[in-house]
Amino acid sequence: MAYKITDECILCGSCEPECEVGAISEGDDKYVIDASKCTDCGACADVCPTDACVPDE
């Protein structure tokens, strides 16, 4: 299961460098995760100050 970034994202960018597979990129209103690249490691969730990175259930 991949992670997703919710509307709680404040575009701080802390998650992007934590992604070892490069699945996270800056979108228009928030960062986005490419589900086909995400390995479900949770590194993004560990550093997100607003808890915007959550498992995509």
N, C-alpha and C positions, 0 to 999 in steps of 0.2 A: 504494500500500500504506500503510495506516495504522500508527501506532505503538500499542503496548499497554504497560501498566505491570504488571510482574511482582510476585510476592510479596516481592521484595527491598525494596519501598517501605516507608519508615519514617514516612510521613505528615508529612514536613517542610514540604511545600507549596511548595517552590522551583519546581516545574514549572508550577503553575497560572497565575501571572502572565506566564509566558513564552509561553503559547499565544495567538497573535493572533486565533484564530477561536473561542475559548471552548470548546474541545472537552474540556478537562480539568476534572473536578469531584471533590470529596472523596466517597469511598465509605465503607462501613462499616469495612473493614480496610485499605484502601489507596486512593490516588487512582485514578480510572478515566478512560479516554479514549473519547469517543464517536467510533467509527470513521467514522460518516457525516459528521462535521464535520472530522476530521483531514485536513490537507493534506500530511502527510509531510514537514514542514519540518525536523524534528529538533531544534528549539529546546529542547524538554523534555529530550531526551537530553543536550544540552550542559551543562545545569545540575544534573542529578540526581547527588547525591553517592554513591548506591549503584548506579548504572548500571541502575536498574529500568525505565527507558524504553527499549524496544527495538522494532525493526520487527516487525510482526505478520505473520509469514511463513505 
